C-alpha cells in the first residue's frame, strides 16, 4: 500500500513538471492550446481599442493572400495587439492576419500567432526603446523581444509580430 502512495505522488510531481505551461521544462514558446476567434470577434475587439486594419485587396477572405483575415486568430494574439496599443499609445494598423500567403510553421500567421502592423515612427520607437534586441532572424530581419516573450521582427515596411501570449493583458 505504501509503495502505491509513493508512485502516485511521484506521478503527480512528474506530471506537473512536464505539463504544458507549468514546471521547469516549459518555455514562453511551448505550443499551447489556443482559443480561436472569428473575424467578426477580432474586428470588434480591434475597433474597441482604436486599432485599424487594411488589406491590399480590400477583403477578409482567409484563402485569398491579398486579403487581411482574422478568422482562426488566437484570442491571445488579438489581446496582445490591444496590449501593444494601450501600452505604446501608438496608432496601429494591421496589414496581415491569418490569411494564406505567409510563411508556414507552428507559430505562423495561418495558425493565429502572428499579425503584421504597418510601419509607423511611434511603433518603431516604442519597440526599439522598450524591448530587448535579440539579433536577426534567418531571413535577416532584426528582432526585438518583449518582457512577455513576444517577438517583433522588422521586415522593412511592416512589423511582423509573433504573439506567444497576450503580453500582460
C-alpha positions in Angstrom: 0.0 0.0 0.0 2.8 2.4 0.9 4.6 1.9 -2.4 1.4 2.7 -4.3 1.3 6.1 -2.5 4.9 6.9 -3.3 4.3 6.0 -7.0 1.1 8.2 -7.1 2.9 11.1 -5.6 5.8 10.8 -8.0 3.4 10.6 -10.9 1.7 13.8 -9.8 5.1 15.7 -9.4 6.3 14.5 -12.8 3.0 15.4 -14.4 3.3 18.9 -13.1 6.9 19.3 -14.3 6.1 18.1 -17.8 2.6 19.7 -18.2 2.5 22.4 -20.9 2.6 25.9 -19.3 3.9 24.6 -16.0 7.0 23.2 -14.4 10.7 23.7 -15.2 10.6 22.3 -18.7 8.2 24.9 -20.1 9.2 28.0 -22.0 7.5 31.0 -23.4 7.4 29.4 -26.8 5.9 26.0 -25.8 2.9 25.4 -28.0 -0.3 25.8 -26.0 -3.9 25.0 -26.9 -5.2 28.3 -28.2 -8.7 29.8 -28.1 -9.6 30.7 -31.7 -11.8 33.6 -32.6 -13.8 34.7 -35.6 -13.0 37.6 -37.9 -16.1 39.4 -36.5 -14.9 39.0 -32.9 -11.4 40.2 -33.7 -12.6 43.3 -35.6 -14.9 44.1 -32.7 -12.0 43.8 -30.3 -9.7 45.9 -32.5 -12.4 48.6 -33.1 -13.0 49.0 -29.4 -9.2 49.6 -28.9 -8.8 52.0 -31.8 -6.8 49.6 -33.9 -7.4 49.8 -37.6 -6.8 47.2 -40.4 -6.4 47.2 -44.1 -5.8 44.9 -47.0 -4.4 45.4 -50.4 -7.4 43.5 -51.8 -10.0 45.3 -49.7 -11.3 41.9 -48.4 -11.2 39.5 -45.5 -11.2 36.0 -47.2 -8.7 33.8 -45.3 -8.0 31.9 -48.5 -7.0 35.0 -50.5 -3.5 36.3 -50.0 -4.4 39.8 -50.9 -7.0 40.0 -48.0 -6.5 40.6 -44.3 -8.4 38.0 -42.4 -8.7 37.3 -38.7 -10.6 34.0 -39.0 -9.0 31.5 -36.6 -6.9 34.2 -34.9 -5.8 33.2 -31.4 -7.6 35.2 -28.7 -4.3 35.9 -27.0 -3.0 37.4 -30.3 -5.9 39.8 -30.5 -5.4 40.7 -26.8 -1.7 41.1 -27.5 -2.5 43.7 -30.2 -4.8 45.5 -27.7 -2.0 45.4 -25.1 0.5 46.9 -27.6 -2.0 49.6 -28.5 -2.6 50.6 -24.8 1.0 50.3 -23.6 2.5 52.2 -26.5 -0.2 54.8 -27.1 0.6 54.4 -30.8 -1.9 54.1 -33.6 -1.8 50.6 -35.0 -2.9 49.4 -38.5 -2.9 45.7 -39.1 -1.9 44.8 -42.6 -1.7 41.0 -42.2 -3.6 38.4 -40.3 -4.4 34.7 -40.7 -4.8 34.8 -44.5 -2.8 32.4 -46.7 0.4 33.6 -48.3 2.6 33.9 -45.2 5.4 31.6 -44.1 4.3 28.3 -42.6 5.2 26.9 -39.2 3.7 26.3 -35.7 3.8 30.0 -34.7 2.6 31.3 -38.1 0.0 33.7 -39.4 -2.2 30.8 -40.5 -2.1 29.3 -37.1 -3.2 32.5 -35.5 0.0 33.6 -33.7 1.1 36.5 -35.9 -0.1 39.9 -37.0 1.6 42.4 -39.3 1.5 46.0 -38.4 2.1 48.9 -40.8 5.4 50.7 -40.1 5.0 54.0 -38.1 7.6 56.1 -36.2 5.7 55.8 -33.0 5.5 52.0 -33.1 9.1 51.6 -34.2 10.4 53.9 -31.5 8.3 52.1 -28.9 9.6 48.6 -29.9 13.2 49.6 -30.2 13.3 51.6 -26.9 11.2 49.2 -24.8 12.0 45.7 -25.9 15.3 43.8 -26.0 17.2 43.4 -29.3 17.7 39.6 -29.8 19.5 39.6 -33.2 18.5 38.8 -36.7 16.1 36.2 -37.9 17.1 33.6 -40.5 15.8 35.9 -43.3 17.9 38.9 -41.9 15.0 40.7 -40.2 16.2 42.3 -36.9 14.1 41.2 -33.9 13.2 42.6 -30.5 11.5 40.6 -27.7 9.1 42.0 -25.2 9.3 41.1 -21.5 6.3 38.7 -22.1 8.3 36.8 -24.7 6.5 38.1 -27.8 8.8 38.7 -30.8 8.8 41.8 -33.1 10.6 41.4 -36.4 11.3 44.5 -38.6 10.5 43.3 -42.1 11.3 46.7 -43.7 7.8 48.1 -44.5 6.0 46.4 -41.6 6.4 44.8 -38.2 5.8 41.0 -38.1 4.8 40.2 -34.5 4.6 36.7 -33.0 2.3 36.7 -30.0 3.0 33.7 -27.8 0.7 35.3 -25.2 -1.4 38.5 -24.7 1.6 40.5 -23.4 0.3 41.0 -19.9 -3.3 41.8 -20.6 
